[in-house]
Amino acid sequence: MQNILFTNIKQLAGILPSSKKVLVGAELNSVKTIENAWLKVVDGLIDDFGEMANFTMPETGYFRVIDATGRFLVPAFVDSH
């Protein structure tokens, strides 16, 4: 699997802290987002994410870098009902 860095994401949506596995009840009424974000994928799994202001290029490993300027990213399961 590839290691991928998405940078300059206009809006990163649906990201939860690792301690939160699922949303229930009133938590489903809104979507958490990060403006001007980055997302790191390692071996096909989300490894880290955050605001571009706090981004530092990983010192180890090879990453394909995808500039997502002006794009929205929703790297999560979306339950449509």
KOLLO-702743 format. One record per residue (C-alpha): x, y, z; residue in one letter. Coordinates in steps of 0.05 Angstrom, whole numbers, plus 5000, padded with zeros to 4 digits. Layout:
N
      u      v      w   pati
      X      Y      Z      A
...
This chain:
81
      u      v      w   pati
   5000   5000   5000      M
   5021   5071   4988      Q
   5036   5124   5039      N
   5000   5188   5018      I
   5000   5260   5044      L
   4941   5304   5025      F
   4960   5377   5035      T
   4923   5443   5030      N
   4855   5411   5037      I
   4802   5465   5034      K
   4758   5427   5083      Q
   4771   5360   5116      L
   4705   5331   5140      A
   4683   5272   5182      G
   4747   5263   5221      I
   4742   5237   5292      L
   4794   5231   5347      P
   4821   5160   5354      S
   4784   5153   5420      S
   4717   5162   5385      K
   4695   5102   5343      K
   4623   5120   5325      V
   4574   5178   5330      L
   4505   5168   5360      V
   4443   5209   5374      G
   4451   5285   5373      A
   4525   5277   5352      E
   4499   5260   5283      L
   4468   5329   5274      N
   4533   5362   5252      S
   4596   5343   5214      V
   4662   5361   5246      K
   4709   5395   5197      T
   4779   5425   5193      I
   4792   5484   5146      E
   4859   5486   5108      N
   4880   5417   5130      A
   4927   5359   5116      W
   4917   5284   5122      L
   4970   5229   5126      K
   4954   5158   5102      V
   5002   5101   5119      V
   4991   5032   5090      D
   4919   5050   5071      G
   4898   5075   5140      L
   4890   5146   5166      I
   4952   5158   5209      D
   4947   5232   5226      D
   4913   5297   5206      F
   4908   5370   5226      G
   4911   5442   5205      E
   4964   5463   5153      M
   4990   5514   5203      A
   5014   5455   5246      N
   5040   5411   5189      F
   5111   5386   5185      T
   5136   5339   5130      M
   5150   5269   5157      P
   5224   5256   5166      E
   5220   5182   5150      T
   5186   5140   5096      G
   5165   5156   5025      Y
   5100   5193   5015      F
   5062   5210   4951      R
   5041   5282   4962      V
   4974   5304   4934      I
   4960   5379   4934      D
   4885   5384   4948      A
   4880   5460   4943      T
   4807   5481   4936      G
   4781   5410   4948      R
   4739   5377   5001      F
   4759   5310   5030      L
   4714   5262   5068      V
   4757   5202   5086      P
   4706   5167   5130      A
   4646   5122   5128      F
   4583   5163   5115      V
   4517   5134   5139      D
   4466   5168   5095      S
   4406   5152   5138      H
